[in-house]
Amino acid sequence: MNWIILIIGGLFETGFALCLGKAQETTGKESYFWWAGFIVSLFISMFLLYKAISFGANPIPVGTAY
């Protein structure tokens, strides 16, 4: 189960990288939406990474997970 959580977290990491790039390219209100997506994706990604290395019967080592 921890590996599935880690994979989903990796998808959110890809999402926050995409949002960061789009936020820097755009201006105005559109930029704020991309920044919000970046912050939300970053939070979810780091939370899922933390959950994958901390919980469950077989936690994943930090070096492997990152």
C-alpha positions as a Markdown table, in Angstrom:
| # | Residue | x | y | z |
|---|---|---|---|---|
| 1 | Met | 0.0 | 0.0 | 0.0 |
| 2 | Asn | 2.9 | 2.4 | 0.7 |
| 3 | Trp | 4.2 | 2.0 | -2.8 |
| 4 | Ile | 0.8 | 3.0 | -4.2 |
| 5 | Ile | 0.7 | 6.1 | -2.0 |
| 6 | Leu | 4.3 | 6.9 | -3.1 |
| 7 | Ile | 3.3 | 6.6 | -6.8 |
| 8 | Ile | 0.3 | 8.9 | -6.3 |
| 9 | Gly | 2.6 | 11.4 | -4.5 |
| 10 | Gly | 5.0 | 11.2 | -7.5 |
| 11 | Leu | 2.1 | 12.2 | -9.8 |
| 12 | Phe | 1.4 | 15.2 | -7.6 |
| 13 | Glu | 5.1 | 16.1 | -7.7 |
| 14 | Thr | 4.8 | 16.2 | -11.5 |
| 15 | Gly | 1.7 | 18.3 | -11.1 |
| 16 | Phe | 3.4 | 20.9 | -8.9 |
| 17 | Ala | 6.3 | 21.1 | -11.3 |
| 18 | Leu | 3.9 | 21.7 | -14.2 |
| 19 | Cys | 2.0 | 24.3 | -12.2 |
| 20 | Leu | 5.2 | 26.1 | -11.2 |
| 21 | Gly | 6.2 | 26.4 | -14.9 |
| 22 | Lys | 2.8 | 27.6 | -16.0 |
| 23 | Ala | 2.6 | 30.1 | -13.1 |
| 24 | Gln | 5.8 | 31.7 | -14.2 |
| 25 | Glu | 4.6 | 32.0 | -17.8 |
| 26 | Thr | 1.3 | 33.6 | -17.1 |
| 27 | Thr | 0.1 | 36.9 | -15.7 |
| 28 | Gly | -2.9 | 38.2 | -13.8 |
| 29 | Lys | -5.7 | 36.0 | -12.4 |
| 30 | Glu | -4.5 | 33.0 | -14.4 |
| 31 | Ser | -1.2 | 33.1 | -12.7 |
| 32 | Tyr | -2.9 | 33.0 | -9.2 |
| 33 | Phe | -4.8 | 29.9 | -10.2 |
| 34 | Trp | -1.5 | 28.2 | -11.3 |
| 35 | Trp | 0.2 | 29.3 | -8.0 |
| 36 | Ala | -2.7 | 27.9 | -6.0 |
| 37 | Gly | -2.4 | 24.6 | -7.9 |
| 38 | Phe | 1.3 | 24.6 | -7.2 |
| 39 | Ile | 0.8 | 25.0 | -3.5 |
| 40 | Val | -1.9 | 22.4 | -3.2 |
| 41 | Ser | 0.0 | 19.9 | -5.3 |
| 42 | Leu | 3.2 | 20.5 | -3.3 |
| 43 | Phe | 1.4 | 20.0 | 0.0 |
| 44 | Ile | -0.3 | 16.8 | -1.2 |
| 45 | Ser | 2.9 | 15.4 | -2.7 |
| 46 | Met | 4.9 | 16.0 | 0.5 |
| 47 | Phe | 2.2 | 14.6 | 2.7 |
| 48 | Leu | 2.0 | 11.4 | 0.7 |
| 49 | Leu | 5.8 | 11.1 | 0.8 |
| 50 | Tyr | 5.6 | 11.5 | 4.6 |
| 51 | Lys | 2.8 | 8.9 | 4.8 |
| 52 | Ala | 4.7 | 6.4 | 2.6 |
| 53 | Ile | 7.8 | 6.6 | 4.7 |
| 54 | Ser | 6.2 | 6.7 | 8.2 |
| 55 | Phe | 3.1 | 4.5 | 8.3 |
| 56 | Gly | 2.1 | 0.9 | 7.6 |
| 57 | Ala | 3.7 | -2.5 | 8.3 |
| 58 | Asn | 6.5 | -1.9 | 5.9 |
| 59 | Pro | 7.5 | 1.8 | 5.7 |
| 60 | Ile | 9.7 | 2.7 | 2.7 |
| 61 | Pro | 13.2 | 4.1 | 3.5 |
| 62 | Val | 13.6 | 7.8 | 3.0 |
| 63 | Gly | 16.4 | 7.4 | 0.4 |
| 64 | Thr | 14.4 | 5.0 | -1.7 |
| 65 | Ala | 11.2 | 7.0 | -1.5 |
| 66 | Tyr | 12.7 | 10.3 | -2.5 |
